[in-house]
Amino acid sequence: MINLIGTYECKADAKGRLMVASSLKKQLAPVLQEGFVLKRSVFQSCLELYPMQEWNQMMAKINKLNRFVKKNNDFIRRFTAGVKVVEVDSTGRILIPKDLCVFAGIKKEVVLSSAVNIIEIWDKEKYESVIEDSAADFAGLAEEVMGNFDLDE
């Protein structure tokens, strides 16, 4: 499992290409050759970039769902909607397909934000808005999510 660190700002060009920051690229070095999967986020209007190894682990979990249960089938369809395989090119850029740029509202200013083992790709204005909106509730959220978690485990 890869653990990514950092938030990086970059610019997308007219074709949807964005340069991966060198410090992030160094963190991704062990998995760069395997490629990545880019998908719509479930909860936000951003994109999620999965290293192929992480995507394969996620798909192993999803493949255990019974496809003859309608809600499972609906979930799988929605979860994988718009999924694309992408690579970091020789110049360190990722091409974000047009449909995914539209979904995430990506124009020019972009934020790449580590989310443990994946990278979220945000339009900068949307990212700053979400961070600002959630700041007031973060202490309560942290207590609710982590308060009963035994940190010694």
VENLIN-V554310 format. One record per residue. N is the residue number from 1. SS is DSSP state (hx for helix, st for strand, lp for the rest). Layout:
BEGIN
n=N ss=SS
n=N ss=SS
END
This chain:
BEGIN
n=1 ss=lp
n=2 ss=lp
n=3 ss=lp
n=4 ss=lp
n=5 ss=lp
n=6 ss=lp
n=7 ss=st
n=8 ss=st
n=9 ss=st
n=10 ss=st
n=11 ss=st
n=12 ss=st
n=13 ss=lp
n=14 ss=lp
n=15 ss=lp
n=16 ss=lp
n=17 ss=st
n=18 ss=st
n=19 ss=st
n=20 ss=lp
n=21 ss=lp
n=22 ss=hx
n=23 ss=hx
n=24 ss=hx
n=25 ss=hx
n=26 ss=hx
n=27 ss=hx
n=28 ss=hx
n=29 ss=hx
n=30 ss=hx
n=31 ss=hx
n=32 ss=hx
n=33 ss=hx
n=34 ss=hx
n=35 ss=lp
n=36 ss=st
n=37 ss=st
n=38 ss=st
n=39 ss=st
n=40 ss=st
n=41 ss=lp
n=42 ss=lp
n=43 ss=lp
n=44 ss=lp
n=45 ss=lp
n=46 ss=lp
n=47 ss=st
n=48 ss=st
n=49 ss=st
n=50 ss=st
n=51 ss=st
n=52 ss=hx
n=53 ss=hx
n=54 ss=hx
n=55 ss=hx
n=56 ss=hx
n=57 ss=hx
n=58 ss=hx
n=59 ss=hx
n=60 ss=hx
n=61 ss=hx
n=62 ss=hx
n=63 ss=lp
n=64 ss=lp
n=65 ss=lp
n=66 ss=lp
n=67 ss=lp
n=68 ss=lp
n=69 ss=lp
n=70 ss=hx
n=71 ss=hx
n=72 ss=hx
n=73 ss=hx
n=74 ss=hx
n=75 ss=hx
n=76 ss=hx
n=77 ss=hx
n=78 ss=hx
n=79 ss=hx
n=80 ss=lp
n=81 ss=lp
n=82 ss=lp
n=83 ss=lp
n=84 ss=st
n=85 ss=st
n=86 ss=st
n=87 ss=lp
n=88 ss=lp
n=89 ss=lp
n=90 ss=lp
n=91 ss=lp
n=92 ss=lp
n=93 ss=st
n=94 ss=st
n=95 ss=st
n=96 ss=lp
n=97 ss=lp
n=98 ss=hx
n=99 ss=hx
n=100 ss=hx
n=101 ss=hx
n=102 ss=hx
n=103 ss=hx
n=104 ss=hx
n=105 ss=lp
n=106 ss=lp
n=107 ss=lp
n=108 ss=lp
n=109 ss=st
n=110 ss=st
n=111 ss=st
n=112 ss=st
n=113 ss=st
n=114 ss=st
n=115 ss=st
n=116 ss=lp
n=117 ss=lp
n=118 ss=st
n=119 ss=st
n=120 ss=st
n=121 ss=st
n=122 ss=st
n=123 ss=st
n=124 ss=hx
n=125 ss=hx
n=126 ss=hx
n=127 ss=hx
n=128 ss=hx
n=129 ss=hx
n=130 ss=hx
n=131 ss=hx
n=132 ss=hx
n=133 ss=hx
n=134 ss=hx
n=135 ss=hx
n=136 ss=lp
n=137 ss=lp
n=138 ss=hx
n=139 ss=hx
n=140 ss=hx
n=141 ss=hx
n=142 ss=hx
n=143 ss=hx
n=144 ss=hx
n=145 ss=hx
n=146 ss=hx
n=147 ss=lp
n=148 ss=lp
n=149 ss=lp
n=150 ss=lp
n=151 ss=lp
n=152 ss=lp
n=153 ss=lp
END
